[in-house]
Amino acid sequence: MPEVIGVPAARATAHVLGKQGLAGRRLPTVLDAVTATAGLYGTAPTCYLSCAARVDGFRLADLDRELYTDRSVARLRCVRGMAYIQPLELTPVLFACTGEAKDRTVTRIGKWSGLGEAGALAFADRIEAAMAGRPPATVRELRGLIGPCTPQEKDALQYVVALLGRFGRIVRAEVRGGWRSDNYAYALWNDWTGAPVAELDPAQARIELARRYLRAFGPATADDLKWWTGWTKRDTIPALTALGDEIVPVTVDGRDSWLLADELERLAGLGPGDGRGVRLLPVWDSYFMAYATSPAGRSRQVAEADYPRTYDKSGNGTSTVAQDGIAAGVWELDADGGTVTVAPFGDVLRWDEVEAEVAVLAGAVGAGLRLVRAPEPGPLSDGPRNTFLSPITLRPKK
């Protein structure tokens, strides 16, 4: 058995922050950020704001170029069934080992759409045929392309579009309405990417995804990987075991964890100031959503007393001010009104660094922004449903 090395939580946090461009220098490119996080949460505006926090000199057009011009990355539903932006090269892995089994998808869509399994599959073929050789189309535009539909088919269209996406037959190719919109236009996967999704063995795919996860978030526990991927324990443990000598066991403040062996030297060489930095991280940002959902699982990022102010009861992470990798407040962006409002957790925030991050964000989104200080907030549960989306506006103050 290899010797188990003890790692202080602060050093483990600094290691992850450095890899993700959240302390010290930011990362050079959008693709670097997508890779460093094992995928950025894909819905707007989170994807843009996550890049702004990590990428040096980021502008909105930089992500659009990777998505729609260079097509080096793609949006797809993968870990836990959520939409992420992932490197195109990784998509076969994700299709093979994340999300529900395809037969379960067919059963579910057949039931929810009211078309039945055979009807849903037949309708999917009709949609795909109608899209052939045409520019990307929104769901609304697809209704016109398909031709006459029964009322039931019209109601089912959104469900069957989701099925096509799950099977790698279509891709979210464009967005209509700007950087805060999630009104997607779809294209045939083969037309957009130039090749069909390769079929991979799920067990081999899980090994690669476990490797990618630890590259982004290690040291991390088996439970962290299990939660992030949505796998069962039966799938998680063999994937880690198969990595063999590529990983080493460590303990982070007593918690059994895993680290890629080639990162051990870098981790050991970190100094006290290496994790220092302030970042404005958006709702569902990968950093705050990557570890097992509990105060214990996320203790490296959130003090126990602040957990209810950072996550709601469903585990959704709100827009959070990360100071040295620890939740130190919440924030809201009003790009139209020209403000970034910050509500601190106590009096620990380094406001000069917050001001600097507001200036970075202003450059990223192309708007003049000023910092507004708000009172210390109470728990998310004090507000209405979905308070995590607007953690200052929607919840009572402390």
Buried (B, 14 or more C-beta within 10 A) or exposed (E): EEEEBEBEBBBBBBBBBBBBBBBEEBBEBBBBBBBBBBBBBBBBBBBBBBBBBBBEEBBBEBBBBBBBEEBBBBBBBBBBEBBBBBBBEBBBBBBBBBBEEEEEBBBBBBEBBEBBBEBBBEBBEBBBEBBEEEEBBBBEBBBEBBEEBEEEBEEBBEBBBBBBBBBBBBBBBBBEEEBEEBEBBBBBBBBBBEEEBEEBEEEBBBBBBBBBBBBBBBBBBBBBBBBBBBBEEEBBBBBBEBBEEBBBBBBBEEBEBBBBBEBBEEBEEBEEEBBBBBBBBBBBBBBBBBBBBEBEBBBBBBBEEBBBBBBBEEBBBBBBBBBBBBBBBBBBBEBEEEBBBBBBBEEEBBEEBBBEBBEBBBEBBEBEBEBBEBEBBBBBEBBEEEBBBBBBEBBEEE
